[in-house]
Amino acid sequence: MEQANILRQEGDSKGGVLAHLERLETLESQRNRSHKRSAKLQEAQAVESALLTEIHELRRLRDKLRAEVKEQQARIKASSAKVDPNRTVEISEQEVLERRREHVKAILQAYPFTGLSGKRTSRGVCVCISTAFEGNLLDSYFVDLVMQKPLRIHHHSVPVFIPLEEIAAKYLQTDIQHFLFSLSEYLNAYSGRKYQADRLQSDFATFLTGPLQRNSLCNLLSFIYKVDPEDQSFLFCARLLYKDLTVTLPTDVSITYEGMEALSTSWEEQRASHETLFCTKPLHHVFASFARKGEKLDMSLVA
């Protein structure tokens, strides 16, 4: 009996030690979590402090620029007051034209990586718009602007199917920066669509069973193709429409098939997958996928 009591006391003692160790481990875990929360809080506070400092600095710069603008406006106003009233209108128009010329120059200098460049001419400014797609430099176009009132286009090399007159009517007299950017957007989209069609004809002609049909704007393409250059038994017919002339991916895609009245489930799934691919990937990328996979469509491009 005595021995049983001794064993029970030893068991209780061991249980107490284990319980104590568990409590210590729990406390240590809580301290670690508390330390991590504290570190995250300090990090968040440091970020907040840095942002507040940046905000104060930006506000200071804003106020400084406002003051400089007001000072310049005051100088212009004071200078205008000294001008002969009979020459006010003439000088005012000259200033407006000169400011427009300087504004165009500032735009070209401020956006060197947009493909816009230019130089001053005796009449005004000649702007060059260089186009590119996927890092490939393509065609360049120029617009010779005459800086007079109203502004007008003297010469240009913009293709006739680009709505230059419409863009000029909207923006040329009111916002020349918007005019240049909008025209650049149309030209880059056209060059991108043309580049894709050219790549299809030059690099993936073996997939086509007939000519690639396209209009001048390259916003309507139609062609018959196969997914395996060695297999002539099954053909797809594609029609790609680009309703928005400022984009390089089609807005409407239609894929049909030739030679069979009905498609099996696997071919129908592939046809639907093709439509998704043509809507989301450049034309030559889709056919590069066919070339890599043969009959098996690279489904990773669909994701």
ROBA-365889 format. One record per residue (C-alpha): residue number from 0; residue in three letters; x, y, z. Coordinates in nm, 3 decimals. Example, Ala and Ser with C-alpha at 12.3 -4.5 7.8 and 13.67 -1.06 7.14 Angstrom:
pos, code, u, v, w
0, ala, 1.230, -0.450, 0.780
1, ser, 1.367, -0.106, 0.714
END
This chain:
pos, code, u, v, w
0, met, 0.000, 0.000, 0.000
1, glu, 0.281, 0.232, 0.093
2, gln, 0.458, 0.152, -0.231
3, ala, 0.145, 0.230, -0.431
4, asn, 0.116, 0.568, -0.263
5, ile, 0.480, 0.644, -0.345
6, leu, 0.429, 0.552, -0.710
7, arg, 0.113, 0.764, -0.729
8, gln, 0.299, 1.062, -0.580
9, glu, 0.582, 1.018, -0.831
10, gly, 0.328, 1.005, -1.116
11, asp, 0.157, 1.318, -0.988
12, ser, 0.496, 1.488, -0.964
13, lys, 0.588, 1.396, -1.323
14, gly, 0.246, 1.508, -1.445
15, gly, 0.294, 1.839, -1.271
16, val, 0.633, 1.889, -1.437
17, leu, 0.491, 1.810, -1.782
18, ala, 0.199, 2.044, -1.728
19, his, 0.441, 2.315, -1.618
20, leu, 0.651, 2.260, -1.932
21, glu, 0.342, 2.282, -2.150
22, arg, 0.247, 2.613, -1.984
23, leu, 0.599, 2.744, -2.043
24, glu, 0.583, 2.643, -2.411
25, thr, 0.243, 2.811, -2.445
26, leu, 0.376, 3.131, -2.289
27, glu, 0.681, 3.124, -2.518
28, ser, 0.458, 3.078, -2.824
29, gln, 0.239, 3.368, -2.715
30, arg, 0.547, 3.587, -2.662
31, asn, 0.673, 3.499, -3.012
32, arg, 0.337, 3.589, -3.168
33, ser, 0.329, 3.911, -2.971
34, his, 0.681, 3.994, -3.086
35, lys, 0.587, 3.930, -3.452
36, arg, 0.278, 4.150, -3.421
37, ser, 0.490, 4.421, -3.265
38, ala, 0.747, 4.398, -3.546
39, lys, 0.474, 4.417, -3.812
40, leu, 0.319, 4.717, -3.635
41, gln, 0.656, 4.893, -3.624
42, glu, 0.710, 4.820, -3.992
43, ala, 0.365, 4.956, -4.081
44, gln, 0.430, 5.266, -3.875
45, ala, 0.763, 5.320, -4.051
46, val, 0.595, 5.290, -4.392
47, glu, 0.320, 5.530, -4.283
48, ser, 0.579, 5.778, -4.159
49, ala, 0.768, 5.760, -4.490
50, leu, 0.446, 5.815, -4.686
51, leu, 0.352, 6.113, -4.474
52, thr, 0.696, 6.261, -4.530
53, glu, 0.659, 6.211, -4.905
54, ile, 0.314, 6.370, -4.899
55, his, 0.446, 6.676, -4.716
56, glu, 0.730, 6.707, -4.967
57, leu, 0.492, 6.682, -5.263
58, arg, 0.265, 6.945, -5.110
59, arg, 0.564, 7.172, -5.060
60, leu, 0.665, 7.130, -5.425
61, arg, 0.306, 7.191, -5.535
62, asp, 0.287, 7.514, -5.339
63, lys, 0.624, 7.623, -5.476
64, leu, 0.512, 7.559, -5.836
65, arg, 0.187, 7.746, -5.776
66, ala, 0.381, 8.043, -5.645
67, glu, 0.613, 8.037, -5.947
68, val, 0.317, 8.022, -6.187
69, lys, 0.148, 8.316, -6.014
70, glu, 0.472, 8.514, -6.026
71, gln, 0.512, 8.444, -6.397
72, gln, 0.150, 8.540, -6.466
73, ala, 0.204, 8.865, -6.277
74, arg, 0.513, 8.946, -6.485
75, ile, 0.325, 8.876, -6.809
76, lys, 0.037, 9.095, -6.695
77, ala, 0.273, 9.378, -6.599
78, ser, 0.454, 9.349, -6.931
79, ser, 0.127, 9.354, -7.124
80, ala, 0.024, 9.675, -6.949
81, lys, 0.325, 9.855, -7.097
82, val, 0.251, 9.753, -7.455
83, asp, 0.108, 9.997, -7.704
84, pro, -0.271, 9.931, -7.713
85, asn, -0.268, 9.947, -8.093
86, arg, -0.031, 9.651, -8.104
87, thr, -0.192, 9.443, -7.831
88, val, -0.391, 9.214, -8.061
89, glu, -0.095, 9.149, -8.290
90, ile, 0.144, 9.071, -8.004
91, ser, -0.117, 8.859, -7.827
92, glu, -0.162, 8.637, -8.133
93, gln, 0.213, 8.606, -8.174
94, glu, 0.245, 8.503, -7.810
95, val, -0.029, 8.244, -7.847
96, leu, 0.136, 8.091, -8.153
97, glu, 0.477, 8.095, -7.987
98, arg, 0.334, 7.931, -7.677
99, arg, 0.172, 7.661, -7.891
100, arg, 0.504, 7.601, -8.064
101, glu, 0.682, 7.573, -7.731
102, his, 0.405, 7.350, -7.598
103, val, 0.450, 7.103, -7.886
104, lys, 0.827, 7.112, -7.829
105, ala, 0.773, 7.040, -7.458
106, ile, 0.544, 6.746, -7.538
107, leu, 0.803, 6.591, -7.769
108, gln, 1.076, 6.637, -7.510
109, ala, 0.865, 6.506, -7.221
110, tyr, 0.766, 6.182, -7.393
111, pro, 1.083, 6.052, -7.564
112, phe, 0.978, 5.687, -7.540
113, thr, 0.633, 5.720, -7.694
114, gly, 0.761, 5.727, -8.051
115, leu, 0.700, 6.101, -8.084
116, ser, 0.978, 6.327, -8.207
117, gly, 1.002, 6.641, -8.414
118, lys, 1.178, 6.957, -8.512
119, arg, 1.090, 7.320, -8.567
120, thr, 1.034, 7.444, -8.920
121, ser, 0.988, 7.788, -9.072
122, arg, 0.611, 7.731, -9.060
123, gly, 0.586, 7.557, -8.723
124, val, 0.670, 7.201, -8.619
125, cys, 0.717, 6.876, -8.810
126, val, 0.621, 6.581, -8.588
127, cys, 0.742, 6.226, -8.656
128, ile, 0.538, 5.936, -8.518
129, ser, 0.736, 5.610, -8.505
130, thr, 0.534, 5.291, -8.457
131, ala, 0.634, 4.965, -8.292
132, phe, 0.489, 4.631, -8.189
133, glu, 0.634, 4.391, -7.932
134, gly, 0.960, 4.585, -7.932
135, asn, 0.994, 4.580, -8.312
136, leu, 1.033, 4.921, -8.473
137, leu, 0.796, 4.951, -8.768
138, asp, 0.692, 5.236, -8.998
139, ser, 0.722, 5.608, -8.923
140, tyr, 0.485, 5.885, -9.030
141, phe, 0.516, 6.264, -9.022
142, val, 0.272, 6.549, -8.973
143, asp, 0.385, 6.902, -9.067
144, leu, 0.195, 7.151, -8.850
145, val, 0.163, 7.519, -8.937
146, met, 0.158, 7.733, -8.623
147, gln, -0.096, 7.993, -8.713
148, lys, -0.448, 8.068, -8.606
149, pro, -0.617, 7.830, -8.655
150, leu, -0.357, 7.551, -8.651
151, arg, -0.350, 7.348, -8.969
152, ile, -0.177, 7.048, -9.120
153, his, 0.045, 7.147, -9.415
154, his, 0.171, 6.802, -9.521
155, his, 0.153, 6.452, -9.380
156, ser, 0.230, 6.089, -9.466
157, val, -0.054, 5.934, -9.269
158, pro, -0.237, 5.664, -9.472
159, val, -0.569, 5.777, -9.616
160, phe, -0.764, 5.513, -9.424
161, ile, -0.654, 5.654, -9.086
162, pro, -0.922, 5.908, -8.971
163, leu, -0.676, 6.199, -8.950
164, glu, -0.932, 6.467, -9.036
165, glu, -1.172, 6.338, -8.771
166, ile, -0.898, 6.335, -8.505
167, ala, -0.782, 6.685, -8.606
168, ala, -1.136, 6.821, -8.593
169, lys, -1.175, 6.691, -8.237
170, tyr, -0.843, 6.788, -8.080
171, leu, -0.604, 6.994, -8.296
172, gln, -0.736, 7.338, -8.199
173, thr, -0.807, 7.261, -7.833
174, asp, -0.560, 6.996, -7.715
175, ile, -0.260, 6.930, -7.938
176, gln, -0.120, 6.672, -7.695
177, his, -0.441, 6.470, -7.718
178, phe, -0.429, 6.507, -8.097
179, leu, -0.077, 6.363, -8.119
180, phe, -0.142, 6.081, -7.873
181, ser, -0.469, 5.982, -8.042
182, leu, -0.310, 5.981, -8.387
183, ser, -0.017, 5.779, -8.252
184, glu, -0.261, 5.527, -8.103
185, tyr, -0.433, 5.472, -8.440
186, leu, -0.103, 5.442, -8.628
187, asn, 0.052, 5.201, -8.376
188, ala, -0.258, 4.979, -8.379
189, tyr, -0.260, 4.971, -8.761
190, ser, 0.112, 4.887, -8.774
191, gly, 0.063, 4.615, -8.510
192, arg, -0.220, 4.449, -8.704
193, lys, -0.023, 4.469, -9.030
194, tyr, 0.285, 4.323, -8.858
195, gln, 0.085, 4.023, -8.734
196, ala, -0.064, 3.957, -9.077
197, asp, 0.278, 3.984, -9.243
198, arg, 0.428, 3.742, -8.990
199, leu, 0.149, 3.493, -9.054
200, gln, 0.215, 3.501, -9.429
201, ser, 0.594, 3.486, -9.403
202, asp, 0.651, 3.250, -9.108
203, phe, 0.346, 3.025, -9.100
204, ala, 0.240, 2.995, -9.464
205, thr, 0.244, 2.615, -9.437
206, phe, -0.060, 2.635, -9.209
207, leu, -0.262, 2.827, -9.470
208, thr, -0.442, 2.653, -9.753
209, gly, -0.511, 2.971, -9.946
210, pro, -0.430, 3.342, -9.950
211, leu, -0.469, 3.559, -9.642
212, gln, -0.739, 3.812, -9.726
213, arg, -0.716, 4.154, -9.558
214, asn, -0.832, 4.507, -9.621
215, ser, -0.616, 4.822, -9.622
216, leu, -0.666, 4.888, -9.249
217, cys, -0.587, 4.525, -9.165
218, asn, -0.894, 4.528, -8.943
219, leu, -1.067, 4.248, -9.132
220, leu, -0.875, 3.925, -9.191
221, ser, -1.001, 3.596, -9.327
222, phe, -0.812, 3.277, -9.403
223, ile, -0.838, 2.898, -9.411
224, tyr, -0.591, 2.709, -9.197
225, lys, -0.500, 2.371, -9.053
226, val, -0.343, 2.293, -8.717
227, asp, -0.111, 2.031, -8.869
228, pro, 0.078, 2.125, -9.188
229, glu, 0.089, 1.754, -9.288
230, asp, -0.285, 1.697, -9.249
231, gln, -0.511, 1.835, -9.524
232, ser, -0.821, 1.646, -9.415
233, phe, -0.955, 1.896, -9.166
234, leu, -0.962, 2.271, -9.220
235, phe, -1.074, 2.569, -9.013
236, cys, -1.206, 2.894, -9.161
237, ala, -1.122, 3.208, -8.963
238, arg, -1.268, 3.557, -8.979
239, leu, -1.113, 3.822, -8.752
240, leu, -1.273, 4.165, -8.717
241, tyr, -1.116, 4.462, -8.537
242, lys, -1.404, 4.705, -8.479
243, asp, -1.190, 4.930, -8.261
244, leu, -0.919, 5.075, -8.485
245, thr, -0.697, 5.154, -8.185
246, val, -0.643, 4.788, -8.082
247, thr, -0.420, 4.507, -8.207
248, leu, -0.643, 4.217, -8.101
249, pro, -0.971, 4.135, -8.277
250, thr, -1.300, 4.229, -8.118
251, asp, -1.496, 3.961, -8.306
252, val, -1.366, 3.615, -8.403
253, ser, -1.553, 3.350, -8.597
254, ile, -1.405, 3.002, -8.653
255, thr, -1.595, 2.754, -8.868
256, tyr, -1.489, 2.429, -9.037
257, glu, -1.482, 2.283, -9.384
258, gly, -1.526, 1.931, -9.511
259, met, -1.750, 1.789, -9.237
260, glu, -2.115, 1.841, -9.157
261, ala, -2.066, 1.784, -8.785
262, leu, -1.770, 1.798, -8.552
263, ser, -1.675, 1.544, -8.292
264, thr, -1.666, 1.670, -7.935
265, ser, -1.286, 1.699, -7.930
266, trp, -1.273, 1.898, -8.255
267, glu, -1.555, 2.125, -8.140
268, glu, -1.367, 2.194, -7.817
269, gln, -1.057, 2.275, -8.017
270, arg, -1.252, 2.509, -8.248
271, ala, -1.388, 2.696, -7.945
272, ser, -1.037, 2.711, -7.800
273, his, -0.909, 2.864, -8.123
274, glu, -1.164, 3.143, -8.097
275, thr, -1.041, 3.222, -7.745
276, leu, -0.679, 3.220, -7.860
277, phe, -0.735, 3.457, -8.152
278, cys, -0.921, 3.697, -7.920
279, thr, -0.647, 3.707, -7.657
280, lys, -0.312, 3.649, -7.834
281, pro, -0.137, 3.805, -8.136
282, leu, -0.195, 3.615, -8.458
283, his, 0.161, 3.485, -8.503
284, his, 0.174, 3.368, -8.140
285, val, -0.126, 3.144, -8.198
286, phe, 0.033, 2.980, -8.502
287, ala, 0.364, 2.948, -8.319
288, ser, 0.170, 2.738, -8.068
289, phe, 0.037, 2.519, -8.350
290, ala, 0.390, 2.476, -8.483
291, arg, 0.520, 2.365, -8.143
292, lys, 0.239, 2.127, -8.064
293, gly, 0.134, 1.996, -8.405
294, glu, -0.217, 1.859, -8.378
295, lys, -0.225, 1.929, -8.004
296, leu, -0.324, 2.285, -7.920
297, asp, -0.106, 2.463, -7.665
298, met, -0.379, 2.515, -7.407
299, ser, -0.148, 2.714, -7.180
300, leu, -0.206, 3.012, -7.408
301, val, -0.578, 3.002, -7.338
302, ala, -0.530, 3.054, -6.964
END
